[in-house]
Amino acid sequence: MSNNAWLIAALPLGAFALIALGARRSPALSAWLTILAIGLGGALSLQVLREIAAGARIEQSMEWLPLGHGLGLTVGFQVDPLTAIMLVVVTSVSLLVQIYSLGYMHGDNGYSRYYAAMSLFTFSMLGLVLANSLLTMYIFWELVGLCSYLLIGHWHERPEASAAAKKAFIVTRLGDFGFLLGILFLYWHAGTLEFRGLEEAAAAGRIPAAALTVGMLLVFCGAVGKSAQFPLHVWLPDAMEGPTPVSALIHAATMVVAGVYLMARTFPLLEHSATAMMVVAVVGGFTAIFAASMGIVANDIKRVLAYSTVSQLGYMIMAIGLGAMSAGMFHLFNHAFFKALLFLCAGSLIHLMDTNDLSAMGGLRRQRPITFIATTIAALSLAGIFPLSGFWSKDEILAAAASTNPLLFAAALATVFLTATYMFRLIFLAFLGNPRGQTHDHPEPLSMTIPLLVLIVPSVASGLLGTALFGNPFGSFLEGRAVTAEVNLPVAGISTAVALAGILLAWVLYGDGRVEASARLAARFQPVHTLLVNRYYMDHLYNGFVARIVLGFGWLSNRIDLSLIDAFVNGIGSTTISAATSMRRMQSGQLQAYAWAFFAGTVALAVVAALPLLMGTR
């Protein structure tokens, strides 16, 4: 099966083609084509995982663009442990999201269009995961960006959704431009873009150290954009304007984890540059605490989860920068399940309330008991509470930070505290106390409940795959060798105590759904609250830069174009037209006019010929 792993990506592509060619006329058929394709892809992914675990390794390439002199560009796919893990994550989460969408998107005017875009999105992410070179990855990388634009702007008739889609597309392009420069830079120095060839060149020292640092920092720009790291994080909270299942898929298993996967895939290059690794770790650590601080004041339930995603991605990026690539990927693996669960739970509440506003919720544990239980489990896992899945992967990252960089360890601990606080603020405001808003008669269909129940299992148990209890099969599988998993008890104890302190603070402030605490805190710490609500004014900064610098430069360029370039070109044109008009008038067809012109020309020539003689006599 591993030799035909490309079929896993081809299946959702086939579903997209069938929907586009005619199945779109039947919304139900469009939905089930997508679910069937991704379900089959998931089954094949599990088979590939088993084969890779047995020792299989597959790589296939073909020449795409020969350049001569022994150079050329190739495209292809590869299957190794990192690929196999991501294939399972993408297909499993995507399948559950598509099933959930049956109920959540029921009756939507763009139902078939939604499933077509979801199929194309899943295909793009699977192609990215299977890529065996930076070139192949970049092709699918851009397809992922296109699909995110289509899905975030699914309800394009709403100005907010349309603006959010454009913002996501444009901001991520900034990072992608750096990524493209990195690809070109590495090809210039290594003569290949295949991951295996790049790794061999880096290990053999054929890429100069300075060039490798520059190349990897440029590649990292792509991860900063796609994985919403500071300072290109601003698109992700606004992306919540898309349907909630889209948010679940983007935040859990596709677009935003593409950057983490990119850094994990290029880790054999990254680890040869201490400077690049430090930059990656610092950016990730800063993003983790930076985003978490904004989550504590957000009142939109999906935006709280969006800030959480940015923060957790920071954890993963920081781990890779610290050299703990396995820990970062383990956290990606666990995070995919409990974050998908949190978003689908949020969708359940939005489906019930027709609002995202936490202050309009309250007391919803009575109407949605399963959602309440699922949200609590996922939040505890996200906060890193023993023995849930998030505890094990977050503990590995914290242990790596504690042994490597005390400052980043302190930032990570502060992030743990903030994470526990904002997540349980969400739970207390949404589920406890008395109802503060009017619920609507929206019975939750079984298609929305089943994915929640399924995702509870990995949110509780997937972390056990990285424990010493089972011999750390995740780390050993990923690294291809026996890897011990020892819990750092002091770090685990400190992080658990910090998380429990965050939960306790949330209870003191918001227990029993006390919304007035938010108003009191906002009034007491008005400058800080204003700063956080305005997201550190990063959007204002970008808008100001665009309005004053970019648009100002555009205005100046336009004036130069009109006043100088166009004026010069138009002047030449006007002069030519005037000369042509004058010459045209000479062709009047009147013989007497021609005779006078002939006479005048003869006199002029005579004068010119006689002038030297006259000058000479003098």
C-alpha positions in Angstrom: 0.0 0.0 0.0 2.8 2.4 0.8 3.8 2.4 -2.9 0.4 3.7 -3.7 0.1 6.2 -0.8 -0.7 8.9 -3.3 -4.2 7.4 -3.5 -4.9 8.7 -0.1 -4.7 12.3 -1.5 -6.3 11.3 -4.8 -9.5 10.1 -3.2 -10.7 13.5 -1.9 -9.5 15.1 -5.2 -11.7 12.7 -7.0 -14.6 13.7 -4.7 -14.0 17.3 -5.5 -14.0 16.6 -9.3 -17.2 14.6 -9.1 -19.0 17.4 -7.1 -17.7 20.0 -9.6 -18.8 18.0 -12.6 -22.3 17.5 -11.5 -22.8 15.9 -8.1 -23.2 19.5 -6.7 -26.8 19.4 -7.9 -27.5 16.9 -5.1 -26.3 18.3 -1.7 -26.6 15.0 0.0 -24.6 13.2 -2.7 -21.9 15.9 -2.4 -21.6 15.4 1.3 -21.4 11.6 1.1 -18.9 11.6 -1.7 -16.6 13.7 0.5 -17.2 11.5 3.6 -16.7 8.3 1.6 -13.5 9.5 0.0 -11.9 10.7 3.2 -13.1 7.6 5.0 -11.4 5.4 2.5 -8.3 7.6 2.7 -8.3 7.2 6.5 -8.4 3.4 6.2 -5.5 3.5 3.7 -3.6 5.8 6.1 -3.9 3.2 8.9 -2.6 0.5 6.5 0.3 2.7 5.5 1.0 3.4 9.2 1.2 -0.4 9.9 3.6 -0.9 6.9 5.9 2.0 8.0 5.9 0.6 11.5 7.1 -2.7 10.0 10.0 -0.9 8.5 8.8 0.1 5.0 10.1 3.4 3.5 8.9 4.7 0.2 10.1 7.6 -2.0 9.1 8.1 -5.7 10.2 11.1 -7.8 9.9 12.1 -11.5 11.7 14.9 -13.3 9.3 17.8 -13.9 11.6 20.5 -15.4 15.0 19.6 -16.8 17.4 22.6 -16.6 20.5 21.1 -18.3 24.0 20.6 -17.0 22.8 17.9 -14.7 20.2 20.1 -12.9 16.5 19.8 -12.9 13.4 20.1 -10.7 11.6 17.0 -9.6 8.2 16.3 -7.9 7.2 13.2 -6.0 6.1 11.8 -2.7 7.6 9.9 0.2 6.3 7.9 3.1 8.2 7.7 6.4 7.1 7.8 10.0 6.5 11.6 10.0 4.4 11.3 6.9 2.4 8.3 8.3 1.5 10.1 11.5 0.3 13.2 9.7 -1.7 11.1 7.2 -3.6 9.5 10.1 -4.2 12.9 11.9 -5.4 14.7 8.8 -7.8 12.0 7.6 -9.2 11.1 11.0 -10.0 14.7 12.0 -11.2 15.6 8.6 -13.6 12.6 8.5 -15.1 13.5 11.8 -15.5 17.2 10.8 -17.2 16.2 7.6 -19.7 14.0 9.5 -20.3 16.8 11.9 -20.9 19.1 9.0 -23.9 17.0 7.9 -25.9 18.5 10.7 -24.2 21.8 11.3 -24.4 22.9 7.6 -27.7 21.3 6.9 -29.9 23.7 4.8 -27.0 26.0 3.9 -27.3 27.6 0.5 -23.7 26.6 -0.4 -23.9 23.1 1.0 -22.4 21.4 -2.1 -19.9 24.2 -2.6 -18.8 23.7 1.0 -18.2 20.0 0.6 -16.3 20.5 -2.7 -14.0 23.0 -1.0 -13.5 20.7 2.0 -12.6 17.9 -0.4 -10.0 20.1 -2.2 -8.7 21.4 1.2 -8.1 17.8 2.5 -6.5 16.8 -0.8 -4.2 19.8 -0.6 -3.1 19.1 3.0 -2.5 15.4 2.2 -0.4 16.3 -0.8 1.6 18.7 1.4 2.2 15.9 3.9 3.2 13.4 1.2 5.6 15.8 -0.6 9.2 14.6 -0.9 10.7 18.0 -1.8 10.3 21.7 -1.0 9.0 22.3 -4.5 6.2 19.7 -4.3 5.4 20.9 -0.8 5.2 24.5 -2.0 2.8 23.7 -4.7 0.4 22.1 -2.2 1.3 24.8 0.4 -0.3 27.4 -2.0 -3.3 25.2 -2.7 -3.9 25.0 1.1 -3.9 28.8 1.2 -6.3 29.0 -1.7 -8.7 26.5 -0.1 -8.6 28.4 3.3 -9.6 31.5 1.4 -12.6 29.7 -0.1 -13.7 28.2 3.2 -13.1 31.2 5.5 -15.1 33.2 3.0 -17.8 30.6 2.5 -20.5 33.0 3.6 -19.0 35.6 1.3 -22.2 37.7 1.3 -21.2 38.8 4.8 -18.7 41.6 4.7 -16.9 40.3 7.8 -16.3 36.9 6.2 -15.2 38.3 2.9 -12.7 40.6 4.7 -11.4 37.8 6.9 -10.8 35.5 3.9 -8.8 38.3 2.1 -6.9 39.0 5.3 -5.9 35.4 5.8 -4.9 35.1 2.1 -2.8 38.3 2.0 -1.1 37.9 5.4 0.0 34.4 4.8 1.3 35.4 1.4 3.9 37.6 3.2 5.3 34.5 4.9 5.0 32.5 1.7 7.1 35.0 -0.2 9.9 34.4 2.4 9.4 30.6 2.0 9.8 30.9 -1.8 13.0 32.9 -1.4 14.2 30.2 1.0 13.5 27.5 -1.6 15.4 29.4 -4.3 18.2 30.2 -1.9 18.7 26.5 -0.8 18.5 25.3 -4.4 21.2 27.8 -5.4 23.5 26.3 -2.7 22.5 22.6 -2.7 21.4 22.0 -6.3 18.4 20.0 -5.1 15.1 20.6 -3.4 14.4 17.0 -2.3 14.5 16.6 1.4 16.8 13.6 1.3 19.3 15.5 -0.9 19.1 18.6 1.3 19.7 16.6 4.4 22.8 14.9 2.9 24.2 18.2 1.7 23.7 19.8 5.1 25.3 16.8 6.9 28.2 16.8 4.6 28.8 20.5 5.0 28.2 21.2 1.3 25.9 24.1 2.3 27.9 26.9 4.0 26.8 27.5 7.6 25.8 31.1 6.9 23.8 30.1 3.8 22.0 27.3 5.7 21.1 29.8 8.5 19.7 32.3 6.0 17.9 29.6 4.0 16.2 28.1 7.0 15.2 31.4 8.4 13.5 32.2 5.1 11.8 28.8 5.1 10.7 29.6 8.6 8.9 32.7 7.3 6.4 30.3 5.6 5.8 28.6 9.0 5.3 32.0 10.6 2.6 32.8 8.2 0.7 29.5 8.0 1.1 28.7 11.7 0.1 32.2 12.7 3.3 33.0 14.7 4.2 36.5 15.7 4.0 38.9 13.9 1.9 37.2 11.2 -0.6 35.9 13.7 -3.3 38.6 13.0 -5.2 36.6 10.4 -6.2 33.6 12.5 -8.7 35.2 15.0 -10.5 36.9 12.1 -10.7 33.5 10.3 -13.4 32.6 12.8 -15.9 34.2 10.4 -16.0 30.9 8.5 -18.3 28.0 9.5 -17.3 26.3 12.8 -16.4 23.0 11.2 -14.0 24.9 8.9 -12.4 26.4 12.0 -12.1 23.0 13.6 -10.3 21.6 10.6 -8.1 24.6 10.0 -7.1 24.8 13.6 -6.7 21.1 14.4 -5.2 19.2 11.5 -4.7 21.2 8.4 -3.6 24.7 7.5 -2.1 26.0 10.8 -0.2 22.8 11.6 1.3 22.9 8.1 4.0 25.3 9.4 4.8 23.0 12.3 5.1 20.1 9.9 7.3 22.1 7.6 9.8 22.8 10.5 9.6 19.2 11.6 10.3 18.0 8.0 13.2 20.3 7.6 14.5 19.7 11.1 17.6 17.7 9.8 18.6 21.0 8.1 17.5 23.3 11.0 19.6 21.4 13.6 22.8 22.4 11.8 22.2 26.1 12.5 22.2 27.1 16.2 21.2 30.6 15.2 18.2 29.5 13.2 17.1 27.2 16.0 17.3 29.9 18.6 15.2 32.3 16.4 12.6 29.6 15.9 12.5 28.8 19.7 12.2 32.4 20.7 9.5 33.2 18.2 7.5 30.2 19.3 7.9 30.9 23.0 6.9 34.5 22.6 3.9 33.7 20.5 2.7 31.2 23.1 2.4 33.7 25.9 1.5 36.6 23.6 -1.6 34.8 22.2 -2.6 33.4 25.5 -2.8 36.8 27.1 -5.3 37.9 24.5 -7.5 34.8 25.1 -8.3 35.9 28.7 -10.4 38.9 27.5 -12.1 37.5 24.4 -15.8 37.1 24.6 -16.3 35.4 21.2 -16.1 31.7 22.0 -14.4 30.8 18.8 -11.9 33.6 19.2 -10.9 32.3 22.6 -10.2 29.0 20.9 -8.4 30.8 18.1 -6.0 32.5 20.5 -5.5 29.1 22.2 -4.5 27.6 18.8 -2.0 30.3 18.2 -0.6 29.8 21.7 -0.3 26.0 21.3 1.3 26.3 17.9 3.9 28.5 19.6 4.6 25.6 22.0 5.1 23.3 19.1 7.4 25.7 17.2 9.3 26.4 20.4 9.9 22.7 21.0 11.3 22.2 17.5 13.6 25.2 18.0 14.8 23.7 21.3 15.7 20.5 19.5 12.8 18.5 20.8 11.2 17.8 17.4 9.6 14.6 18.6 7.9 16.5 21.6 6.6 19.2 19.2 5.1 16.6 16.9 3.7 14.7 19.8 1.9 17.8 21.0 0.7 18.4 17.4 -0.7 14.9 17.4 -2.5 15.3 20.8 -3.6 18.9 20.1 -5.3 17.9 16.8 -7.9 15.8 18.7 -8.7 17.9 21.7 -8.7 21.2 19.7 -11.0 19.7 17.1 -13.2 18.6 20.0 -13.3 22.1 21.5 -14.3 23.7 18.2 -17.0 21.1 17.5 -18.3 21.7 21.1 -18.3 25.4 20.4 -20.3 24.7 17.2 -22.8 22.8 19.3 -23.3 25.8 21.5 -23.5 28.2 18.6 -26.0 25.9 16.9 -28.2 26.1 20.0 -27.8 29.8 20.7 -27.3 31.4 17.3 -24.5 33.5 18.8 -20.8 33.3 19.5 -21.0 35.7 22.5 -20.0 34.0 25.8 -21.8 36.8 27.8 -25.1 35.7 26.1 -24.7 32.1 27.1 -24.8 30.5 30.6 -26.5 27.4 32.1 -26.1 25.4 28.9 -24.9 22.3 30.7 -28.6 21.4 31.1 -29.4 21.6 27.4 -26.1 20.2 26.2 -24.8 17.8 28.8 -22.6 15.8 26.4 -21.1 19.0 25.1 -20.4 20.1 28.6 -18.6 16.9 29.5 -16.7 16.9 26.2 -15.6 20.5 26.6 -14.5 20.0 30.1 -12.4 17.0 29.2 -10.8 18.8 26.2 -10.1 21.9 28.3 -8.4 19.8 31.0 -6.3 18.1 28.3 -5.4 21.5 26.8 -4.5 22.8 30.3 -2.1 19.8 30.7 -3.9 18.1 33.6 -2.8 14.5 34.5 -3.5 12.0 33.0 -5.1 13.4 29.9 -3.3 13.5 26.6 -2.2 17.2 26.7 -0.3 16.6 29.9 2.2 14.1 28.4 3.1 16.2 25.4 3.2 19.5 27.2 5.3 18.0 29.9 7.9 17.0 27.3 8.0 20.5 25.9 8.3 22.1 29.3 11.1 19.6 30.3 13.0 20.5 27.1 12.7 24.2 27.9 13.7 23.7 31.5 16.9 22.0 30.6 17.7 24.3 27.7 16.5 27.9 28.3 15.2 29.1 31.7 13.6 32.2 30.1 11.5 30.2 27.7 10.6 27.8 30.5 9.3 30.7 32.5 7.3 31.9 29.5 5.9 28.4 28.9 4.8 28.2 32.6 3.1 31.5 32.4 1.3 30.3 29.2 0.1 27.2 31.2 -1.4 29.5 33.8 -3.2 31.7 31.2 -4.4 28.7 29.2 -6.1 27.1 32.2 -7.6 30.5 33.1 -9.2 31.4 29.8 -10.4 27.9 29.1 -12.2 27.5 32.4 -13.5 31.1 32.1 -15.1 29.8 28.8 -16.6 26.8 30.6 -17.9 28.7 33.6 -19.4 31.5 31.4 -21.0 29.1 28.9 -22.2 26.2 31.0 -22.7 27.3 34.6 -25.0 29.8 36.3 -28.3 30.8 34.9 -29.2 31.3 31.2 -28.5 34.8 30.0 -29.7 34.4 26.5 -32.5 32.8 24.6 -31.9 29.3 23.2 -33.5 28.3 20.0 -35.3 25.1 19.1 -32.3 23.5 17.4 -32.2 19.8 18.5 -28.7 18.5 17.9 -28.6 15.9 15.2 -26.8 12.6 15.9 -24.2 13.5 13.2 -23.0 16.4 15.5 -23.0 14.3 18.7 -21.1 11.2 17.5 -17.9 13.1 16.5 -17.8 14.6 20.0 -18.0 11.2 21.6 -15.4 9.8 19.3 -12.9 12.7 19.9 -13.2 12.3 23.7 -11.3 9.0 23.5 -8.0 10.4 22.0 -8.4 13.6 24.1 -8.1 11.3 27.1 -5.8 8.5 25.9 -3.6 9.5 22.9 -1.0 10.9 25.3 -0.3 7.4 26.6 1.4 6.7 23.3 4.3 8.8 24.5 4.7 7.4 28.0 7.2 5.0 29.4 4.3 2.8 30.4 4.1 1.6 26.8 7.7 2.2 25.9 7.1 5.5 24.2 5.9 4.1 20.9 5.3 7.5 19.4 8.8 8.9 19.9 10.4 5.6 19.0 8.4 5.3 15.8 9.0 8.9 14.8 12.8 8.8 15.3 13.3 5.2 14.2 15.0 4.1 17.3 14.2 3.2 20.9 13.5 6.5 22.8 12.9 6.5 26.5 10.1 8.6 28.0 10.9 9.7 31.5 8.5 12.1 33.2 10.4 15.1 34.7 8.6 15.0 38.0 9.6 18.4 39.3 8.5 20.1 36.0 5.3 18.0 35.9 4.5 18.9 39.4 5.1 22.7 38.9 3.2 22.8 35.6 0.2 20.9 37.1 0.2 23.3 40.1 0.3 26.3 37.8 -2.5 24.9 35.7 -4.7 24.2 38.8 -4.0 27.8 40.0 -5.3 29.1 36.7 -8.4 27.0 37.0 -8.9 28.2 40.6 -8.5 31.8 39.5 -11.1 31.3 36.8 -13.5 29.8 39.4 -13.0 32.7 41.8 -13.7 35.2 39.1 -16.3 33.5 36.9 -17.6 30.5 38.9 -21.3 30.0 38.6 -21.2 32.0 35.4 -20.5 35.4 37.0 -20.2 37.7 34.1 -19.9 40.8 36.2 -16.3 39.8 37.1 -15.3 40.7 33.6 -16.7 44.2 33.9 -15.0 44.8 37.3 -11.6 43.6 36.0 -11.9 45.7 32.9 -12.7 48.8 35.0 -9.9 48.1 37.5 -7.2 47.4 34.8 -8.6 49.6 32.1 -5.3 50.3 30.3 -4.3 46.6 30.2 -7.8 45.5 29.3 -7.9 48.0 26.4 -4.5 46.9 25.2 -5.6 43.2 25.2 -9.0 43.8 23.6 -7.3 45.8 20.9 -4.9 42.9 20.4 -1.8 45.0 21.3 -2.9 47.3 18.4 -1.1 45.0 15.9 -4.0 45.3 13.5 -4.0 49.1 13.9 -0.3 49.0 13.1 -0.8 46.9 10.0 -3.7 49.0 8.9 -1.7 52.2 9.5 1.2 50.8 7.6 -1.0 49.9 4.6 -2.9 53.2 4.7 0.0 55.5 5.1 3.0 53.7 3.6 1.7 51.2 1.1 -1.2 53.3 -0.2 0.9 56.5 0.1 3.6 54.8 -2.1 0.8 53.8 -4.4 -0.4 57.4 -4.6 3.1 58.7 -5.3 3.7 56.1 -8.0 0.4 57.0 -9.6 1.3 60.7 -9.6 4.7 59.9 -11.1 3.0 57.7 -13.7 0.5 60.4 -14.6 2.6 63.5 -14.3 5.9 62.3 -15.8 5.7 58.9 -17.6 2.3 59.4 -19.1 2.9 63.1 -19.8 6.2 62.2 -21.6 4.6 59.4 -23.6 1.5 61.4 -24.4 3.7 64.4 -25.3 5.5 62.3 -27.9 2.2 61.1 -29.2 0.8 64.6 -29.4 3.9 65.9 -31.2 3.8 63.0 -33.7 0.1 63.5 -34.3 0.6 67.3 -34.8 3.5 66.6 -37.3 1.4 64.0 -39.1 -1.5 66.4 -39.3 0.7 69.2 -40.7 2.2 66.8 -43.3 -1.3 65.6 -44.2 -2.4 69.1 -44.9 0.5 69.3 -47.5 -1.1 66.5 -49.4 -4.1 68.6 -50.6 -4.2 67.4 -54.2 -4.0 71.0 -55.6 -1.4 71.4 -58.3 -0.9 75.1 -57.6 0.0 74.3 -54.0 2.5 71.7 -55.0 4.0 74.2 -57.5 4.4 76.8 -54.8 6.0 74.2 -52.5 8.4 73.1 -55.3 9.3 76.7 -56.0 9.9 77.4 -52.2 12.0 74.3 -51.9 14.1 75.3 -55.0 14.7 78.8 -53.6 15.7 77.3 -50.2 18.1 74.9 -51.8 19.6 77.7 -53.9 20.1 79.9 -50.9 21.8 77.1 -49.0 24.1 76.3 -52.0 25.0 80.0 -52.5 25.5 80.8 -48.9 29.1 79.4 -48.7 30.1 81.4 -51.8 28.7 84.6 -50.3 30.5 84.0 -47.1 33.7 83.3 -48.9 33.7 86.6 -50.8 33.4 88.5 -47.6 
